[in-house]
Every structure is written in structure tokens, then in C-alpha cells.
Amino acid sequence: MAGPSTRLRVIKLYKELHRLGREYPDENYDFNGKLRRMFEKNRNLTDPEEIEKALKLGEYIKNETLALYSLRKYRHLKRNYVIAPS
């Protein structure tokens, strides 16, 4: 069974990913639905190593999603503020 600190880490990660999923660029992807299914699938993990592995995967997904958002914002700015040749 996971300790209370691990449980809080999992809940925090879920909330962060859920918030990120609200603004996912592709509305047909169902980010939050997949997120929920992933967490429900790993719900019964008891081995601390497996729990850490799942948490690291969740952190990786969070970082990749943040990178995707940053790239999207950068491309938007670049598209709108292109300097016209003189």
C-alpha cells in the first residue's frame, strides 16, 4: 500500500494533468478521458517501485504537454509578428 505522501503526490499529479488537459490543442484527442483511464488502470498498484515508475511516467507526460503548449505559443507569436522584408 502506498504511504500518505505518495498518495498526495499522485493526487497532485492528477490535478496538474487534468488542468493541462483542459487546453489540449486537439479537442478530438480526449486527453482527460485517457488520463482518467490511465490512473484507474494503475489504481491497484502496491509495489513502491511500480508506483514510482508510474509517477515518473506521469511527470514525463506533464513535461511533454507543457513543452507542446510552449511550442504552440511560440509558433503563434512567430506567425503573428513576422517582420516584413524591407
PyMOL Python script that loads the backbone (N, CA, C, O; Angstrom):
from pymol import cmd

cmd.read_pdbstr("""\
ATOM      1  N   MET A   1       0.855  -1.180   0.000  1.00  0.00           N
ATOM      2  CA  MET A   1       0.000   0.000   0.000  1.00  0.00           C
ATOM      3  C   MET A   1       0.899   1.240   0.000  1.00  0.00           C
ATOM      4  O   MET A   1       1.942   1.269   0.653  1.00  0.00           O
ATOM      5  N   ALA A   2       0.485   2.226  -0.721  1.00  0.00           N
ATOM      6  CA  ALA A   2       1.260   3.469  -0.804  1.00  0.00           C
ATOM      7  C   ALA A   2       1.050   4.301   0.454  1.00  0.00           C
ATOM      8  O   ALA A   2      -0.024   4.301   1.055  1.00  0.00           O
ATOM      9  N   GLY A   3       2.101   5.001   0.828  1.00  0.00           N
ATOM     10  CA  GLY A   3       2.017   5.856   2.007  1.00  0.00           C
ATOM     11  C   GLY A   3       1.247   7.133   1.705  1.00  0.00           C
ATOM     12  O   GLY A   3       0.932   7.417   0.549  1.00  0.00           O
ATOM     13  N   PRO A   4       0.942   7.909   2.757  1.00  0.00           N
ATOM     14  CA  PRO A   4       0.165   9.136   2.566  1.00  0.00           C
ATOM     15  C   PRO A   4       0.878  10.160   1.684  1.00  0.00           C
ATOM     16  O   PRO A   4       0.223  10.888   0.939  1.00  0.00           O
ATOM     17  N   SER A   5       2.212  10.226   1.759  1.00  0.00           N
ATOM     18  CA  SER A   5       2.911  11.205   0.931  1.00  0.00           C
ATOM     19  C   SER A   5       2.840  10.816  -0.543  1.00  0.00           C
ATOM     20  O   SER A   5       2.738  11.681  -1.413  1.00  0.00           O
ATOM     21  N   THR A   6       2.892   9.516  -0.821  1.00  0.00           N
ATOM     22  CA  THR A   6       2.773   9.049  -2.204  1.00  0.00           C
ATOM     23  C   THR A   6       1.369   9.335  -2.724  1.00  0.00           C
ATOM     24  O   THR A   6       1.193   9.742  -3.872  1.00  0.00           O
ATOM     25  N   ARG A   7       0.395   9.124  -1.886  1.00  0.00           N
ATOM     26  CA  ARG A   7      -0.992   9.385  -2.291  1.00  0.00           C
ATOM     27  C   ARG A   7      -1.183  10.856  -2.635  1.00  0.00           C
ATOM     28  O   ARG A   7      -1.839  11.188  -3.623  1.00  0.00           O
ATOM     29  N   LEU A   8      -0.611  11.733  -1.823  1.00  0.00           N
ATOM     30  CA  LEU A   8      -0.718  13.168  -2.100  1.00  0.00           C
ATOM     31  C   LEU A   8       0.001  13.536  -3.392  1.00  0.00           C
ATOM     32  O   LEU A   8      -0.477  14.384  -4.145  1.00  0.00           O
ATOM     33  N   ARG A   9       1.144  12.906  -3.654  1.00  0.00           N
ATOM     34  CA  ARG A   9       1.866  13.154  -4.904  1.00  0.00           C
ATOM     35  C   ARG A   9       1.029  12.733  -6.104  1.00  0.00           C
ATOM     36  O   ARG A   9       0.993  13.434  -7.115  1.00  0.00           O
ATOM     37  N   VAL A  10       0.357  11.590  -5.995  1.00  0.00           N
ATOM     38  CA  VAL A  10      -0.479  11.089  -7.091  1.00  0.00           C
ATOM     39  C   VAL A  10      -1.650  12.034  -7.329  1.00  0.00           C
ATOM     40  O   VAL A  10      -1.959  12.357  -8.476  1.00  0.00           O
ATOM     41  N   ILE A  11      -2.294  12.472  -6.279  1.00  0.00           N
ATOM     42  CA  ILE A  11      -3.433  13.384  -6.412  1.00  0.00           C
ATOM     43  C   ILE A  11      -2.986  14.704  -7.026  1.00  0.00           C
ATOM     44  O   ILE A  11      -3.670  15.246  -7.894  1.00  0.00           O
ATOM     45  N   LYS A  12      -1.847  15.224  -6.583  1.00  0.00           N
ATOM     46  CA  LYS A  12      -1.315  16.475  -7.126  1.00  0.00           C
ATOM     47  C   LYS A  12      -1.018  16.327  -8.614  1.00  0.00           C
ATOM     48  O   LYS A  12      -1.362  17.207  -9.403  1.00  0.00           O
ATOM     49  N   LEU A  13      -0.388  15.230  -9.005  1.00  0.00           N
ATOM     50  CA  LEU A  13      -0.068  14.987 -10.405  1.00  0.00           C
ATOM     51  C   LEU A  13      -1.340  14.881 -11.239  1.00  0.00           C
ATOM     52  O   LEU A  13      -1.413  15.431 -12.338  1.00  0.00           O
ATOM     53  N   TYR A  14      -2.334  14.180 -10.722  1.00  0.00           N
ATOM     54  CA  TYR A  14      -3.602  14.045 -11.447  1.00  0.00           C
ATOM     55  C   TYR A  14      -4.246  15.412 -11.673  1.00  0.00           C
ATOM     56  O   TYR A  14      -4.718  15.705 -12.772  1.00  0.00           O
ATOM     57  N   LYS A  15      -4.266  16.241 -10.639  1.00  0.00           N
ATOM     58  CA  LYS A  15      -4.873  17.569 -10.762  1.00  0.00           C
ATOM     59  C   LYS A  15      -4.121  18.425 -11.773  1.00  0.00           C
ATOM     60  O   LYS A  15      -4.737  19.130 -12.572  1.00  0.00           O
ATOM     61  N   GLU A  16      -2.785  18.365 -11.741  1.00  0.00           N
ATOM     62  CA  GLU A  16      -1.994  19.149 -12.692  1.00  0.00           C
ATOM     63  C   GLU A  16      -2.263  18.697 -14.127  1.00  0.00           C
ATOM     64  O   GLU A  16      -2.451  19.523 -15.020  1.00  0.00           O
ATOM     65  N   LEU A  17      -2.280  17.391 -14.339  1.00  0.00           N
ATOM     66  CA  LEU A  17      -2.536  16.878 -15.683  1.00  0.00           C
ATOM     67  C   LEU A  17      -3.961  17.194 -16.134  1.00  0.00           C
ATOM     68  O   LEU A  17      -4.196  17.493 -17.305  1.00  0.00           O
ATOM     69  N   HIS A  18      -4.901  17.127 -15.209  1.00  0.00           N
ATOM     70  CA  HIS A  18      -6.293  17.436 -15.560  1.00  0.00           C
ATOM     71  C   HIS A  18      -6.431  18.896 -15.993  1.00  0.00           C
ATOM     72  O   HIS A  18      -7.140  19.199 -16.953  1.00  0.00           O
ATOM     73  N   ARG A  19      -5.756  19.794 -15.286  1.00  0.00           N
ATOM     74  CA  ARG A  19      -5.789  21.209 -15.673  1.00  0.00           C
ATOM     75  C   ARG A  19      -5.137  21.421 -17.032  1.00  0.00           C
ATOM     76  O   ARG A  19      -5.634  22.197 -17.849  1.00  0.00           O
ATOM     77  N   LEU A  20      -4.030  20.737 -17.273  1.00  0.00           N
ATOM     78  CA  LEU A  20      -3.361  20.850 -18.568  1.00  0.00           C
ATOM     79  C   LEU A  20      -4.249  20.314 -19.690  1.00  0.00           C
ATOM     80  O   LEU A  20      -4.232  20.835 -20.805  1.00  0.00           O
ATOM     81  N   GLY A  21      -5.009  19.289 -19.394  1.00  0.00           N
ATOM     82  CA  GLY A  21      -5.867  18.677 -20.401  1.00  0.00           C
ATOM     83  C   GLY A  21      -6.999  19.562 -20.864  1.00  0.00           C
ATOM     84  O   GLY A  21      -7.546  19.348 -21.946  1.00  0.00           O
ATOM     85  N   ARG A  22      -7.361  20.542 -20.078  1.00  0.00           N
ATOM     86  CA  ARG A  22      -8.450  21.452 -20.475  1.00  0.00           C
ATOM     87  C   ARG A  22      -8.111  22.237 -21.729  1.00  0.00           C
ATOM     88  O   ARG A  22      -8.991  22.551 -22.530  1.00  0.00           O
ATOM     89  N   GLU A  23      -6.834  22.553 -21.897  1.00  0.00           N
ATOM     90  CA  GLU A  23      -6.409  23.381 -23.020  1.00  0.00           C
ATOM     91  C   GLU A  23      -5.675  22.574 -24.083  1.00  0.00           C
ATOM     92  O   GLU A  23      -4.936  23.150 -24.882  1.00  0.00           O
ATOM     93  N   TYR A  24      -5.858  21.259 -24.113  1.00  0.00           N
ATOM     94  CA  TYR A  24      -5.132  20.445 -25.081  1.00  0.00           C
ATOM     95  C   TYR A  24      -5.518  20.867 -26.492  1.00  0.00           C
ATOM     96  O   TYR A  24      -6.703  21.011 -26.793  1.00  0.00           O
ATOM     97  N   PRO A  25      -4.527  21.066 -27.362  1.00  0.00           N
ATOM     98  CA  PRO A  25      -4.788  21.633 -28.692  1.00  0.00           C
ATOM     99  C   PRO A  25      -5.752  20.825 -29.557  1.00  0.00           C
ATOM    100  O   PRO A  25      -6.539  21.408 -30.303  1.00  0.00           O
ATOM    101  N   ASP A  26      -5.707  19.514 -29.473  1.00  0.00           N
ATOM    102  CA  ASP A  26      -6.562  18.674 -30.311  1.00  0.00           C
ATOM    103  C   ASP A  26      -7.774  18.239 -29.494  1.00  0.00           C
ATOM    104  O   ASP A  26      -7.668  17.354 -28.645  1.00  0.00           O
ATOM    105  N   GLU A  27      -8.927  18.860 -29.750  1.00  0.00           N
ATOM    106  CA  GLU A  27     -10.120  18.559 -28.955  1.00  0.00           C
ATOM    107  C   GLU A  27     -10.647  17.153 -29.218  1.00  0.00           C
ATOM    108  O   GLU A  27     -11.440  16.644 -28.426  1.00  0.00           O
ATOM    109  N   ASN A  28     -10.236  16.520 -30.295  1.00  0.00           N
ATOM    110  CA  ASN A  28     -10.685  15.160 -30.591  1.00  0.00           C
ATOM    111  C   ASN A  28      -9.864  14.096 -29.873  1.00  0.00           C
ATOM    112  O   ASN A  28     -10.208  12.916 -29.944  1.00  0.00           O
ATOM    113  N   TYR A  29      -8.792  14.475 -29.186  1.00  0.00           N
ATOM    114  CA  TYR A  29      -7.882  13.524 -28.562  1.00  0.00           C
ATOM    115  C   TYR A  29      -8.427  12.941 -27.262  1.00  0.00           C
ATOM    116  O   TYR A  29      -8.033  11.832 -26.899  1.00  0.00           O
ATOM    117  N   ASP A  30      -9.290  13.612 -26.560  1.00  0.00           N
ATOM    118  CA  ASP A  30      -9.852  13.154 -25.278  1.00  0.00           C
ATOM    119  C   ASP A  30      -8.754  12.944 -24.238  1.00  0.00           C
ATOM    120  O   ASP A  30      -8.624  11.860 -23.669  1.00  0.00           O
ATOM    121  N   PHE A  31      -7.976  13.982 -24.001  1.00  0.00           N
ATOM    122  CA  PHE A  31      -6.849  13.926 -23.066  1.00  0.00           C
ATOM    123  C   PHE A  31      -7.308  13.520 -21.676  1.00  0.00           C
ATOM    124  O   PHE A  31      -6.723  12.628 -21.063  1.00  0.00           O
ATOM    125  N   ASN A  32      -8.359  14.174 -21.172  1.00  0.00           N
ATOM    126  CA  ASN A  32      -8.793  13.894 -19.795  1.00  0.00           C
ATOM    127  C   ASN A  32      -9.409  12.504 -19.653  1.00  0.00           C
ATOM    128  O   ASN A  32      -9.290  11.878 -18.599  1.00  0.00           O
ATOM    129  N   GLY A  33     -10.059  12.024 -20.696  1.00  0.00           N
ATOM    130  CA  GLY A  33     -10.590  10.664 -20.653  1.00  0.00           C
ATOM    131  C   GLY A  33      -9.474   9.638 -20.578  1.00  0.00           C
ATOM    132  O   GLY A  33      -9.549   8.687 -19.800  1.00  0.00           O
ATOM    133  N   LYS A  34      -8.437   9.828 -21.387  1.00  0.00           N
ATOM    134  CA  LYS A  34      -7.292   8.917 -21.355  1.00  0.00           C
ATOM    135  C   LYS A  34      -6.552   9.022 -20.023  1.00  0.00           C
ATOM    136  O   LYS A  34      -6.070   8.028 -19.480  1.00  0.00           O
ATOM    137  N   LEU A  35      -6.475  10.242 -19.516  1.00  0.00           N
ATOM    138  CA  LEU A  35      -5.831  10.454 -18.229  1.00  0.00           C
ATOM    139  C   LEU A  35      -6.552   9.661 -17.137  1.00  0.00           C
ATOM    140  O   LEU A  35      -5.916   8.967 -16.344  1.00  0.00           O
ATOM    141  N   ARG A  36      -7.841   9.766 -17.105  1.00  0.00           N
ATOM    142  CA  ARG A  36      -8.628   9.062 -16.085  1.00  0.00           C
ATOM    143  C   ARG A  36      -8.463   7.550 -16.201  1.00  0.00           C
ATOM    144  O   ARG A  36      -8.282   6.858 -15.200  1.00  0.00           O
ATOM    145  N   ARG A  37      -8.529   7.039 -17.446  1.00  0.00           N
ATOM    146  CA  ARG A  37      -8.371   5.595 -17.639  1.00  0.00           C
ATOM    147  C   ARG A  37      -6.988   5.122 -17.205  1.00  0.00           C
ATOM    148  O   ARG A  37      -6.850   4.039 -16.635  1.00  0.00           O
ATOM    149  N   MET A  38      -5.959   5.937 -17.476  1.00  0.00           N
ATOM    150  CA  MET A  38      -4.602   5.574 -17.084  1.00  0.00           C
ATOM    151  C   MET A  38      -4.480   5.493 -15.557  1.00  0.00           C
ATOM    152  O   MET A  38      -3.886   4.557 -15.022  1.00  0.00           O
ATOM    153  N   PHE A  39      -5.048   6.481 -14.870  1.00  0.00           N
ATOM    154  CA  PHE A  39      -4.978   6.468 -13.408  1.00  0.00           C
ATOM    155  C   PHE A  39      -5.816   5.335 -12.821  1.00  0.00           C
ATOM    156  O   PHE A  39      -5.414   4.722 -11.833  1.00  0.00           O
ATOM    157  N   GLU A  40      -6.977   5.047 -13.416  1.00  0.00           N
ATOM    158  CA  GLU A  40      -7.799   3.942 -12.918  1.00  0.00           C
ATOM    159  C   GLU A  40      -7.122   2.599 -13.142  1.00  0.00           C
ATOM    160  O   GLU A  40      -7.256   1.690 -12.322  1.00  0.00           O
ATOM    161  N   LYS A  41      -6.389   2.465 -14.259  1.00  0.00           N
ATOM    162  CA  LYS A  41      -5.691   1.215 -14.550  1.00  0.00           C
ATOM    163  C   LYS A  41      -4.605   0.938 -13.499  1.00  0.00           C
ATOM    164  O   LYS A  41      -4.369  -0.209 -13.120  1.00  0.00           O
ATOM    165  N   ASN A  42      -3.958   2.002 -13.043  1.00  0.00           N
ATOM    166  CA  ASN A  42      -2.872   1.862 -12.068  1.00  0.00           C
ATOM    167  C   ASN A  42      -3.348   2.019 -10.625  1.00  0.00           C
ATOM    168  O   ASN A  42      -2.532   2.145  -9.712  1.00  0.00           O
ATOM    169  N   ARG A  43      -4.609   2.011 -10.427  1.00  0.00           N
ATOM    170  CA  ARG A  43      -5.198   2.254  -9.117  1.00  0.00           C
ATOM    171  C   ARG A  43      -4.801   1.221  -8.071  1.00  0.00           C
ATOM    172  O   ARG A  43      -4.651   1.558  -6.897  1.00  0.00           O
ATOM    173  N   ASN A  44      -4.632  -0.017  -8.478  1.00  0.00           N
ATOM    174  CA  ASN A  44      -4.377  -1.094  -7.522  1.00  0.00           C
ATOM    175  C   ASN A  44      -2.905  -1.444  -7.375  1.00  0.00           C
ATOM    176  O   ASN A  44      -2.581  -2.510  -6.853  1.00  0.00           O
ATOM    177  N   LEU A  45      -2.010  -0.576  -7.819  1.00  0.00           N
ATOM    178  CA  LEU A  45      -0.584  -0.839  -7.653  1.00  0.00           C
ATOM    179  C   LEU A  45      -0.219  -0.800  -6.169  1.00  0.00           C
ATOM    180  O   LEU A  45      -0.655   0.084  -5.431  1.00  0.00           O
ATOM    181  N   THR A  46       0.585  -1.771  -5.751  1.00  0.00           N
ATOM    182  CA  THR A  46       1.013  -1.794  -4.352  1.00  0.00           C
ATOM    183  C   THR A  46       2.530  -1.780  -4.216  1.00  0.00           C
ATOM    184  O   THR A  46       3.051  -1.385  -3.173  1.00  0.00           O
ATOM    185  N   ASP A  47       3.242  -2.202  -5.246  1.00  0.00           N
ATOM    186  CA  ASP A  47       4.699  -2.230  -5.203  1.00  0.00           C
ATOM    187  C   ASP A  47       5.234  -0.801  -5.304  1.00  0.00           C
ATOM    188  O   ASP A  47       4.934  -0.104  -6.274  1.00  0.00           O
ATOM    189  N   PRO A  48       6.019  -0.350  -4.323  1.00  0.00           N
ATOM    190  CA  PRO A  48       6.529   1.030  -4.355  1.00  0.00           C
ATOM    191  C   PRO A  48       7.335   1.362  -5.610  1.00  0.00           C
ATOM    192  O   PRO A  48       7.302   2.496  -6.089  1.00  0.00           O
ATOM    193  N   GLU A  49       8.057   0.373  -6.143  1.00  0.00           N
ATOM    194  CA  GLU A  49       8.828   0.619  -7.369  1.00  0.00           C
ATOM    195  C   GLU A  49       7.910   0.861  -8.558  1.00  0.00           C
ATOM    196  O   GLU A  49       8.163   1.741  -9.380  1.00  0.00           O
ATOM    197  N   GLU A  50       6.853   0.082  -8.641  1.00  0.00           N
ATOM    198  CA  GLU A  50       5.888   0.258  -9.740  1.00  0.00           C
ATOM    199  C   GLU A  50       5.159   1.598  -9.613  1.00  0.00           C
ATOM    200  O   GLU A  50       4.880   2.254 -10.617  1.00  0.00           O
ATOM    201  N   ILE A  51       4.858   1.996  -8.392  1.00  0.00           N
ATOM    202  CA  ILE A  51       4.195   3.280  -8.174  1.00  0.00           C
ATOM    203  C   ILE A  51       5.118   4.414  -8.606  1.00  0.00           C
ATOM    204  O   ILE A  51       4.677   5.355  -9.266  1.00  0.00           O
ATOM    205  N   GLU A  52       6.402   4.330  -8.236  1.00  0.00           N
ATOM    206  CA  GLU A  52       7.371   5.359  -8.639  1.00  0.00           C
ATOM    207  C   GLU A  52       7.516   5.401 -10.152  1.00  0.00           C
ATOM    208  O   GLU A  52       7.620   6.478 -10.739  1.00  0.00           O
ATOM    209  N   LYS A  53       7.525   4.245 -10.778  1.00  0.00           N
ATOM    210  CA  LYS A  53       7.635   4.170 -12.236  1.00  0.00           C
ATOM    211  C   LYS A  53       6.428   4.853 -12.899  1.00  0.00           C
ATOM    212  O   LYS A  53       6.585   5.594 -13.870  1.00  0.00           O
ATOM    213  N   ALA A  54       5.236   4.600 -12.371  1.00  0.00           N
ATOM    214  CA  ALA A  54       4.026   5.218 -12.908  1.00  0.00           C
ATOM    215  C   ALA A  54       4.038   6.734 -12.680  1.00  0.00           C
ATOM    216  O   ALA A  54       3.614   7.500 -13.546  1.00  0.00           O
ATOM    217  N   LEU A  55       4.524   7.160 -11.514  1.00  0.00           N
ATOM    218  CA  LEU A  55       4.620   8.594 -11.234  1.00  0.00           C
ATOM    219  C   LEU A  55       5.613   9.280 -12.174  1.00  0.00           C
ATOM    220  O   LEU A  55       5.362  10.391 -12.642  1.00  0.00           O
ATOM    221  N   LYS A  56       6.733   8.623 -12.449  1.00  0.00           N
ATOM    222  CA  LYS A  56       7.713   9.203 -13.373  1.00  0.00           C
ATOM    223  C   LYS A  56       7.140   9.305 -14.779  1.00  0.00           C
ATOM    224  O   LYS A  56       7.411  10.276 -15.485  1.00  0.00           O
ATOM    225  N   LEU A  57       6.353   8.322 -15.194  1.00  0.00           N
ATOM    226  CA  LEU A  57       5.696   8.396 -16.498  1.00  0.00           C
ATOM    227  C   LEU A  57       4.720   9.560 -16.532  1.00  0.00           C
ATOM    228  O   LEU A  57       4.648  10.280 -17.528  1.00  0.00           O
ATOM    229  N   GLY A  58       3.971   9.752 -15.456  1.00  0.00           N
ATOM    230  CA  GLY A  58       3.038  10.876 -15.377  1.00  0.00           C
ATOM    231  C   GLY A  58       3.756  12.212 -15.429  1.00  0.00           C
ATOM    232  O   GLY A  58       3.292  13.140 -16.092  1.00  0.00           O
ATOM    233  N   GLU A  59       4.882  12.320 -14.740  1.00  0.00           N
ATOM    234  CA  GLU A  59       5.678  13.557 -14.783  1.00  0.00           C
ATOM    235  C   GLU A  59       6.205  13.804 -16.192  1.00  0.00           C
ATOM    236  O   GLU A  59       6.234  14.944 -16.657  1.00  0.00           O
ATOM    237  N   TYR A  60       6.619  12.742 -16.866  1.00  0.00           N
ATOM    238  CA  TYR A  60       7.111  12.865 -18.239  1.00  0.00           C
ATOM    239  C   TYR A  60       5.995  13.382 -19.150  1.00  0.00           C
ATOM    240  O   TYR A  60       6.218  14.275 -19.968  1.00  0.00           O
ATOM    241  N   ILE A  61       4.811  12.826 -19.005  1.00  0.00           N
ATOM    242  CA  ILE A  61       3.669  13.269 -19.817  1.00  0.00           C
ATOM    243  C   ILE A  61       3.355  14.731 -19.527  1.00  0.00           C
ATOM    244  O   ILE A  61       3.049  15.495 -20.443  1.00  0.00           O
ATOM    245  N   LYS A  62       3.429  15.122 -18.263  1.00  0.00           N
ATOM    246  CA  LYS A  62       3.183  16.517 -17.890  1.00  0.00           C
ATOM    247  C   LYS A  62       4.204  17.437 -18.554  1.00  0.00           C
ATOM    248  O   LYS A  62       3.834  18.469 -19.114  1.00  0.00           O
ATOM    249  N   ASN A  63       5.478  17.075 -18.495  1.00  0.00           N
ATOM    250  CA  ASN A  63       6.517  17.912 -19.093  1.00  0.00           C
ATOM    251  C   ASN A  63       6.379  17.984 -20.617  1.00  0.00           C
ATOM    252  O   ASN A  63       6.588  19.046 -21.205  1.00  0.00           O
ATOM    253  N   GLU A  64       6.034  16.887 -21.249  1.00  0.00           N
ATOM    254  CA  GLU A  64       5.852  16.887 -22.696  1.00  0.00           C
ATOM    255  C   GLU A  64       4.645  17.738 -23.095  1.00  0.00           C
ATOM    256  O   GLU A  64       4.686  18.430 -24.113  1.00  0.00           O
ATOM    257  N   THR A  65       3.591  17.693 -22.317  1.00  0.00           N
ATOM    258  CA  THR A  65       2.408  18.501 -22.609  1.00  0.00           C
ATOM    259  C   THR A  65       2.727  19.978 -22.437  1.00  0.00           C
ATOM    260  O   THR A  65       2.294  20.799 -23.246  1.00  0.00           O
ATOM    261  N   LEU A  66       3.477  20.330 -21.398  1.00  0.00           N
ATOM    262  CA  LEU A  66       3.894  21.723 -21.217  1.00  0.00           C
ATOM    263  C   LEU A  66       4.773  22.186 -22.375  1.00  0.00           C
ATOM    264  O   LEU A  66       4.649  23.322 -22.834  1.00  0.00           O
ATOM    265  N   ALA A  67       5.654  21.317 -22.844  1.00  0.00           N
ATOM    266  CA  ALA A  67       6.502  21.659 -23.987  1.00  0.00           C
ATOM    267  C   ALA A  67       5.654  21.866 -25.237  1.00  0.00           C
ATOM    268  O   ALA A  67       5.933  22.762 -26.034  1.00  0.00           O
ATOM    269  N   LEU A  68       4.636  21.055 -25.411  1.00  0.00           N
ATOM    270  CA  LEU A  68       3.737  21.200 -26.555  1.00  0.00           C
ATOM    271  C   LEU A  68       3.026  22.550 -26.507  1.00  0.00           C
ATOM    272  O   LEU A  68       2.887  23.216 -27.532  1.00  0.00           O
ATOM    273  N   TYR A  69       2.575  22.955 -25.314  1.00  0.00           N
ATOM    274  CA  TYR A  69       1.912  24.251 -25.177  1.00  0.00           C
ATOM    275  C   TYR A  69       2.870  25.401 -25.460  1.00  0.00           C
ATOM    276  O   TYR A  69       2.496  26.375 -26.113  1.00  0.00           O
ATOM    277  N   SER A  70       4.108  25.294 -24.970  1.00  0.00           N
ATOM    278  CA  SER A  70       5.093  26.347 -25.219  1.00  0.00           C
ATOM    279  C   SER A  70       5.391  26.462 -26.700  1.00  0.00           C
ATOM    280  O   SER A  70       5.503  27.567 -27.230  1.00  0.00           O
ATOM    281  N   LEU A  71       5.519  25.340 -27.366  1.00  0.00           N
ATOM    282  CA  LEU A  71       5.787  25.346 -28.792  1.00  0.00           C
ATOM    283  C   LEU A  71       4.619  25.958 -29.557  1.00  0.00           C
ATOM    284  O   LEU A  71       4.818  26.711 -30.510  1.00  0.00           O
ATOM    285  N   ARG A  72       3.412  25.633 -29.137  1.00  0.00           N
ATOM    286  CA  ARG A  72       2.224  26.192 -29.791  1.00  0.00           C
ATOM    287  C   ARG A  72       2.185  27.704 -29.622  1.00  0.00           C
ATOM    288  O   ARG A  72       1.872  28.421 -30.573  1.00  0.00           O
ATOM    289  N   LYS A  73       2.496  28.204 -28.425  1.00  0.00           N
ATOM    290  CA  LYS A  73       2.503  29.651 -28.185  1.00  0.00           C
ATOM    291  C   LYS A  73       3.592  30.329 -28.999  1.00  0.00           C
ATOM    292  O   LYS A  73       3.377  31.399 -29.567  1.00  0.00           O
ATOM    293  N   TYR A  74       4.781  29.694 -29.055  1.00  0.00           N
ATOM    294  CA  TYR A  74       5.883  30.270 -29.826  1.00  0.00           C
ATOM    295  C   TYR A  74       5.516  30.353 -31.296  1.00  0.00           C
ATOM    296  O   TYR A  74       5.761  31.377 -31.934  1.00  0.00           O
ATOM    297  N   ARG A  75       4.937  29.303 -31.845  1.00  0.00           N
ATOM    298  CA  ARG A  75       4.546  29.317 -33.262  1.00  0.00           C
ATOM    299  C   ARG A  75       3.488  30.361 -33.533  1.00  0.00           C
ATOM    300  O   ARG A  75       3.506  31.008 -34.581  1.00  0.00           O
ATOM    301  N   HIS A  76       2.567  30.535 -32.602  1.00  0.00           N
ATOM    302  CA  HIS A  76       1.531  31.556 -32.765  1.00  0.00           C
ATOM    303  C   HIS A  76       2.157  32.950 -32.795  1.00  0.00           C
ATOM    304  O   HIS A  76       1.825  33.767 -33.654  1.00  0.00           O
ATOM    305  N   LEU A  77       3.060  33.215 -31.857  1.00  0.00           N
ATOM    306  CA  LEU A  77       3.729  34.518 -31.831  1.00  0.00           C
ATOM    307  C   LEU A  77       4.560  34.738 -33.086  1.00  0.00           C
ATOM    308  O   LEU A  77       4.548  35.828 -33.658  1.00  0.00           O
ATOM    309  N   LYS A  78       5.266  33.730 -33.508  1.00  0.00           N
ATOM    310  CA  LYS A  78       6.099  33.850 -34.696  1.00  0.00           C
ATOM    311  C   LYS A  78       5.245  34.135 -35.930  1.00  0.00           C
ATOM    312  O   LYS A  78       5.628  34.937 -36.781  1.00  0.00           O
ATOM    313  N   ARG A  79       4.100  33.483 -36.025  1.00  0.00           N
ATOM    314  CA  ARG A  79       3.197  33.674 -37.166  1.00  0.00           C
ATOM    315  C   ARG A  79       2.608  35.081 -37.168  1.00  0.00           C
ATOM    316  O   ARG A  79       2.413  35.661 -38.236  1.00  0.00           O
ATOM    317  N   ASN A  80       2.327  35.631 -36.010  1.00  0.00           N
ATOM    318  CA  ASN A  80       1.676  36.941 -35.938  1.00  0.00           C
ATOM    319  C   ASN A  80       2.633  38.121 -35.953  1.00  0.00           C
ATOM    320  O   ASN A  80       2.222  39.241 -36.253  1.00  0.00           O
ATOM    321  N   TYR A  81       3.893  37.893 -35.636  1.00  0.00           N
ATOM    322  CA  TYR A  81       4.835  39.012 -35.548  1.00  0.00           C
ATOM    323  C   TYR A  81       6.022  38.834 -36.489  1.00  0.00           C
ATOM    324  O   TYR A  81       7.165  39.107 -36.124  1.00  0.00           O
ATOM    325  N   VAL A  82       5.743  38.385 -37.668  1.00  0.00           N
ATOM    326  CA  VAL A  82       6.780  38.231 -38.661  1.00  0.00           C
ATOM    327  C   VAL A  82       7.139  39.622 -39.190  1.00  0.00           C
ATOM    328  O   VAL A  82       6.259  40.400 -39.557  1.00  0.00           O
ATOM    329  N   ILE A  83       8.420  39.920 -39.224  1.00  0.00           N
ATOM    330  CA  ILE A  83       8.873  41.226 -39.711  1.00  0.00           C
ATOM    331  C   ILE A  83       8.882  41.178 -41.240  1.00  0.00           C
ATOM    332  O   ILE A  83       9.464  40.279 -41.847  1.00  0.00           O
ATOM    333  N   ALA A  84       8.229  42.161 -41.840  1.00  0.00           N
ATOM    334  CA  ALA A  84       8.148  42.215 -43.293  1.00  0.00           C
ATOM    335  C   ALA A  84       9.515  42.610 -43.855  1.00  0.00           C
ATOM    336  O   ALA A  84      10.196  43.472 -43.300  1.00  0.00           O
ATOM    337  N   PRO A  85       9.910  41.970 -44.962  1.00  0.00           N
ATOM    338  CA  PRO A  85      11.206  42.328 -45.571  1.00  0.00           C
ATOM    339  C   PRO A  85      11.190  43.763 -46.068  1.00  0.00           C
ATOM    340  O   PRO A  85      10.166  44.242 -46.557  1.00  0.00           O
ATOM    341  N   SER A  86      12.325  44.457 -45.946  1.00  0.00           N
ATOM    342  CA  SER A  86      12.370  45.860 -46.356  1.00  0.00           C
ATOM    343  C   SER A  86      13.000  46.042 -47.706  1.00  0.00           C
ATOM    344  O   SER A  86      13.110  47.169 -48.189  1.00  0.00           O
TER     345      SER A  86
END
""", "prot")
cmd.dss("prot")
cmd.show_as("cartoon", "prot")
cmd.util.cbc("prot")
cmd.orient("prot")
